[in-house]
C-alpha cells in the first residue's frame, strides 16, 4: 500500500523502515542459492554469520544460522562453497539492513554442479557461443601477451618460463587475480576487460593450475564465458590439466591442455624458426641452382644449333639468294627494255610511213594559200592567186596561171 506523502507531509524514516519490514515479512521463507563469500563463527555463541554472494552479480546477503546446522555438515564449510539455504528474510528497521535467518542449509553436491554446468553448456552451445566459425586465429608473433593468472602461481611461472625459452624477446602484461573463490569471476572479468582494451596486447592467456571441480567452477561461470565470447582479442584457455574441461575451454579461441602448452601455442620456437628459415634458404638455393642449370643447358643446346654455331651461314645463303634475284631482275629489265626498243622502232616506222613528210620525200607537194589553207582541188584557187608549194626540201612560191583556153586573147 503506497504512502500518502508530500513535501509538506513527509513520512518519517521509522515509518518507511517499518513498512519495508512488513512487506518483506509477507515474503515468507524461501530457498536461496549462493556462494559463501565470508564465514564467521564466534566462539561461545550459537549463531554463525555467512555472507552469501550471487556468483553472477555483485549482490550479497547476510545469513544467520544456528551453529548446529554447520556442525551437521559432512565437510566443513569454506569460503567459495556453493550452498542452498532455507531462510526467512528479516528486516532490521533500526539499522535498515536485510538478512536471512536460515533454518536449513545444504551444500550443493558435485553431481548438482556438474549437471548445472552441463545445462549451461547446452544453452550456450545452442546460442552459438562455442561455434568454430567465431574463433579467431592466434598471431604468429604477438607484440605483447596478456596473462591472467594467480599471483606468483605455478601457472604463471610455467607460461613465462616456457615462452621465454621459445622466444626470449616475448613481452608479457600480467594481471594477477584470484583463480578460485567468490571473487575469482569478477577479478578475471576485470582483468580481461583491461587487457582487451590494450592495443598492444595481441593475445590473452587465462591460466590456472590443476584443482578440484569446485576449484575450477569460476572458469565455467556464465558471466565469464560471455565476457570471453565478447572479447575482441584472441583468448587462450589454459586451465588445469588435460582431463580438466571447464566451459572456458569451449569458448576460448584456442584451448591449451596446460599452461606449458599455452606458452608453446602463443609464441613460436626461435630454434625451430631458425631451422625452418635455414631449410627454406636451402630450398631456395636448390631451386635457383636447378633453374640456372636448366637455363645453362638450354643455352648450350641453342649454341649447338647451326644457326648459332655459324651465324654467317644463313647470311651467306641469303646473300646468294639476293644476288640471284638481282641477276634475274637485271635480265628481266634488259629483256623488257629490248622488247620496248623493238616496239619503239616498229612504231617509229609506222609513224614515218604515215607521216606527210615521207609522202613529200616521194615527190609530192602540199599547196597552201596565203592563209595556210590547204588546196584540195582546182576549184579552191583562182587564176592569178598566190600559193605556196610545200615540198620535201622546203617551200616554193607560185601563182596560179589561167587555163590554156582562157590565156588566148579574143580576136
ZAMARGU-4260 file (C-alpha; in steps of 0.2 Angstrom, whole numbers, plus 5000, padded with zeros to 4 digits):
<rodrens>
0) 5000/5000/5000 | 5008/5016/4994 | 5010/5030/5007 | 5002/5047/5005 | 5016/5059/5007
5) 5020/5076/5001 | 5034/5089/5003 | 5024/5096/5017 | 5019/5080/5025 | 5034/5068/5023
10) 5035/5051/5031 | 5047/5048/5045 | 5061/5036/5042 | 5055/5024/5056 | 5038/5023/5046
15) 5046/5019/5030 | 5058/5006/5038 | 5043/4998/5047 | 5033/4997/5031 | 5048/4989/5022
20) 5049/4976/5036 | 5030/4972/5034 | 5032/4970/5015 | 5047/4959/5017 | 5038/4949/5031
25) 5025/4944/5019 | 5038/4935/5008 | 5039/4921/5019 | 5053/4908/5020 | 5062/4905/5003
30) 5076/4893/4996 | 5091/4903/4991 | 5106/4898/4982 | 5123/4907/4983 | 5142/4906/4986
35) 5149/4908/5003 | 5159/4924/5002 | 5163/4926/5021 | 5160/4914/5035 | 5162/4919/5053
40) 5158/4908/5069 | 5161/4917/5085 | 5166/4905/5100 | 5154/4904/5114 | 5139/4909/5103
45) 5125/4898/5095 | 5124/4909/5079 | 5135/4909/5064 | 5136/4923/5051 | 5138/4920/5032
50) 5139/4932/5018 | 5130/4924/5003 | 5135/4931/4986 | 5127/4929/4969 | 5141/4922/4958
55) 5133/4931/4943 | 5131/4948/4950 | 5138/4960/4963 | 5124/4956/4976 | 5126/4948/4993
60) 5116/4945/5009 | 5120/4941/5027 | 5114/4924/5033 | 5112/4920/5051 | 5110/4901/5055
65) 5112/4890/5071 | 5129/4883/5073 | 5121/4866/5074 | 5117/4867/5055 | 5135/4869/5052
70) 5141/4855/5063 | 5129/4843/5055 | 5138/4846/5038 | 5149/4831/5032 | 5163/4843/5027
75) 5167/4860/5035 | 5160/4875/5026 | 5173/4885/5017 | 5174/4902/5008 | 5169/4899/4989
80) 5157/4884/4993 | 5140/4884/4985 | 5126/4881/4997 | 5107/4881/4997 | 5098/4888/5012
85) 5080/4889/5018 | 5078/4905/5027 | 5066/4919/5031 | 5070/4936/5026 | 5072/4948/5041
90) 5072/4967/5040 | 5081/4976/5055 | 5072/4993/5053 | 5083/5001/5066 | 5098/4999/5055
95) 5089/4997/5038 | 5098/4981/5034 | 5091/4965/5026 | 5097/4947/5032 | 5091/4929/5030
100) 5088/4918/5045 | 5092/4901/5040 | 5084/4885/5047 | 5091/4873/5034 | 5107/4873/5025
105) 5113/4861/5011 | 5129/4861/5001 | 5127/4860/4983 | 5134/4842/4978 | 5147/4839/4965
110) 5133/4830/4954 | 5122/4845/4955 | 5137/4857/4950 | 5141/4846/4935 | 5123/4845/4930
115) 5121/4863/4931 | 5137/4866/4920 | 5131/4853/4908 | 5114/4863/4906 | 5123/4879/4904
120) 5134/4871/4891 | 5119/4866/4881 | 5111/4883/4882 | 5127/4892/4877 | 5130/4879/4863
125) 5113/4882/4856 | 5116/4901/4856 | 5132/4898/4845 | 5144/4904/4859 | 5155/4889/4856
130) 5154/4889/4837 | 5170/4886/4827 | 5167/4900/4815 | 5168/4913/4828 | 5185/4908/4834
135) 5200/4919/4829 | 5217/4913/4824 | 5232/4917/4835 | 5245/4930/4829 | 5261/4922/4823
140) 5272/4933/4834 | 5262/4944/4847 | 5269/4961/4852 | 5263/4958/4870 | 5255/4943/4878
145) 5242/4947/4891 | 5242/4934/4905 | 5228/4932/4918 | 5233/4920/4932 | 5236/4919/4951
150) 5249/4930/4959 | 5266/4921/4959 | 5257/4905/4954 | 5265/4889/4946 | 5254/4893/4931
155) 5262/4910/4929 | 5280/4903/4931 | 5276/4889/4918 | 5269/4901/4905 | 5283/4914/4907
160) 5297/4901/4908 | 5292/4891/4893 | 5288/4906/4882 | 5304/4915/4885 | 5314/4899/4882
165) 5305/4898/4865 | 5306/4916/4861 | 5317/4926/4873 | 5311/4943/4867 | 5292/4940/4871
170) 5284/4953/4881 | 5270/4950/4894 | 5257/4960/4903 | 5252/4951/4919 | 5236/4954/4928
175) 5236/4944/4944 | 5219/4938/4950 | 5210/4926/4962 | 5208/4910/4952 | 5196/4902/4965
180) 5184/4908/4977 | 5170/4920/4977 | 5180/4935/4970 | 5188/4925/4956 | 5175/4928/4942
185) 5174/4947/4945 | 5193/4949/4945 | 5196/4938/4930 | 5182/4948/4920 | 5190/4965/4926
190) 5207/4959/4920 | 5201/4953/4904 | 5192/4970/4900 | 5209/4979/4904 | 5219/4968/4893
195) 5206/4968/4879 | 5207/4987/4879 | 5226/4987/4877 | 5230/4990/4859 | 5247/4982/4861
200) 5240/4965/4868 | 5238/4953/4854 | 5233/4938/4863 | 5226/4934/4881 | 5231/4919/4891
205) 5220/4914/4905 | 5230/4901/4915 | 5227/4891/4931 | 5235/4875/4938 | 5225/4859/4942
210) 5212/4858/4955 | 5196/4850/4960 | 5179/4853/4951 | 5174/4866/4965 | 5191/4875/4962
215) 5188/4876/4944 | 5170/4882/4945 | 5174/4901/4941 | 5180/4895/4924 | 5163/4888/4920
220) 5154/4904/4926 | 5141/4910/4913 | 5146/4929/4915 | 5165/4925/4912 | 5160/4914/4897
225) 5150/4928/4889 | 5164/4940/4893 | 5177/4929/4884 | 5165/4927/4869 | 5163/4946/4868
230) 5182/4950/4869 | 5190/4956/4853 | 5207/4949/4857 | 5210/4931/4854 | 5209/4921/4871
235) 5219/4905/4875 | 5212/4894/4889 | 5225/4885/4899 | 5215/4879/4914 | 5221/4864/4925
240) 5227/4848/4917 | 5222/4838/4901 | 5207/4830/4909 | 5200/4847/4916 | 5187/4854/4904
245) 5179/4869/4911 | 5167/4879/4899 | 5181/4892/4896 | 5190/4879/4886 | 5175/4878/4874
250) 5173/4897/4871 | 5191/4901/4870 | 5199/4904/4853 | 5212/4891/4857 | 5212/4878/4871
255) 5229/4873/4879 | 5229/4857/4889 | 5241/4865/4902 | 5249/4882/4905 | 5265/4875/4897
260) 5256/4870/4882 | 5249/4888/4881 | 5266/4895/4881 | 5270/4884/4866 | 5255/4890/4857
265) 5256/4909/4859 | 5274/4911/4853 | 5285/4902/4840 | 5301/4892/4845 | 5316/4903/4839
270) 5326/4887/4836 | 5313/4879/4826 | 5310/4895/4816 | 5329/4897/4813 | 5329/4879/4807
275) 5314/4882/4796 | 5322/4898/4789 | 5338/4888/4785 | 5328/4874/4776 | 5319/4887/4766
280) 5335/4895/4761 | 5342/4879/4756 | 5326/4875/4746 | 5328/4892/4738 | 5346/4889/4734
285) 5342/4872/4727 | 5328/4880/4716 | 5340/4893/4710 | 5354/4881/4706 | 5341/4870/4697
290) 5335/4885/4687 | 5352/4891/4682 | 5357/4873/4677 | 5342/4872/4666 | 5345/4888/4658
295) 5363/4884/4656 | 5358/4868/4647 | 5346/4877/4636 | 5359/4890/4631 | 5371/4875/4627
300) 5358/4867/4616 | 5354/4884/4607 | 5373/4887/4604 | 5375/4869/4597 | 5362/4873/4583
305) 5369/4878/4566 | 5361/4895/4566 | 5371/4899/4581 | 5386/4889/4578 | 5389/4898/4561
310) 5378/4913/4561 | 5386/4919/4544 | 5380/4904/4536 | 5362/4910/4535 | 5368/4927/4529
315) 5378/4919/4515 | 5363/4909/4509 | 5353/4924/4509 | 5367/4934/4500 | 5367/4921/4486
320) 5348/4922/4485 | 5349/4941/4484 | 5362/4940/4470 | 5352/4928/4460 | 5337/4939/4462
325) 5347/4954/4457 | 5353/4945/4442 | 5336/4939/4437 | 5329/4957/4439 | 5343/4964/4428
330) 5340/4951/4415 | 5321/4954/4416 | 5323/4973/4414 | 5335/4971/4400 | 5323/4959/4391
335) 5309/4972/4394 | 5320/4986/4388 | 5324/4976/4372 | 5306/4972/4369 | 5302/4991/4372
340) 5315/4996/4359 | 5309/4985/4346 | 5291/4991/4349 | 5298/5009/4348 | 5306/5005/4331
345) 5291/4997/4324 | 5280/5012/4330 | 5293/5024/4323 | 5292/5015/4306 | 5274/5015/4305
350) 5273/5034/4310 | 5286/5038/4297 | 5276/5028/4284 | 5260/5038/4288 | 5270/5055/4290
355) 5266/5068/4277 | 5285/5072/4276 | 5288/5054/4270 | 5275/5057/4257 | 5284/5074/4252
360) 5300/5064/4250 | 5292/5053/4237 | 5289/5069/4226 | 5273/5075/4232 | 5269/5093/4237
365) 5256/5102/4248 | 5248/5118/4241 | 5243/5131/4253 | 5235/5148/4251 | 5242/5163/4259
370) 5230/5160/4274 | 5238/5142/4276 | 5223/5134/4269 | 5227/5118/4260 | 5221/5117/4242
375) 5212/5101/4239 | 5205/5104/4222 | 5206/5116/4207 | 5191/5125/4212 | 5199/5130/4228
380) 5210/5143/4219 | 5208/5156/4205 | 5219/5161/4191 | 5232/5174/4197 | 5231/5169/4215
385) 5247/5167/4225 | 5250/5150/4233 | 5264/5141/4242 | 5271/5124/4237 | 5277/5113/4252
390) 5290/5100/4246 | 5302/5089/4255 | 5316/5102/4253 | 5306/5117/4258 | 5293/5130/4251
395) 5291/5136/4233 | 5280/5152/4230 | 5269/5151/4214 | 5255/5160/4206 | 5240/5151/4198
400) 5241/5153/4179 | 5225/5154/4169 | 5219/5139/4160 | 5225/5137/4142 | 5209/5142/4134
405) 5207/5157/4145 | 5225/5163/4140 | 5221/5165/4121 | 5216/5183/4118 | 5200/5186/4109
410) 5201/5191/4091
</rodrens>
